[in-house]
Amino acid sequence: MTKLSPKAMRFVDAAVVGSESDQIRAVWSAFKREPARELSDEVARAVLGALQQADRHLRSRLASSSLGEDEVSDISNDLGFICAIKRDLQRQVDGGADRSKRTSANDAGTLRGRDYPRGPRPRG
């Protein structure tokens, strides 16, 4: 099961608020957001749906030619973090291999002292 960092929880909260699905909002609001609490598969699927919607929204904003360089950079960083959270949640939902040895991608930036996930950063 996946645990979310405080920063990941903020991203998920924002994604759920912006979600078009009442079911996603209901599942997330029923989840008790305690610091060390792991997400059940049901909650992970709901969060994954909300993050996929947020991902599409941010990508459509990136396609806008009216954005400044700083805004493009901020959106790209947010997308990278959202992709890392989605990757962890997808592994959980798919029943990923050996969960005990995995490092949570949503904490990877913190482990390296940065605010972005491991791996290549998305290009804006």
Secondary structure, 3 states (H helix, E strand, C coil): CEECCHHHHHHHHHHHHCCCCHHHHHHHHHCCCCCCCEECHHHHHHHHHHHHHHHHHHHHHHCCCCCCHHHHHHHHHHHHHHHHHHHHHHHHHCCCCCHHHCCCHHHHHHHCCCCCCCCCCCCC
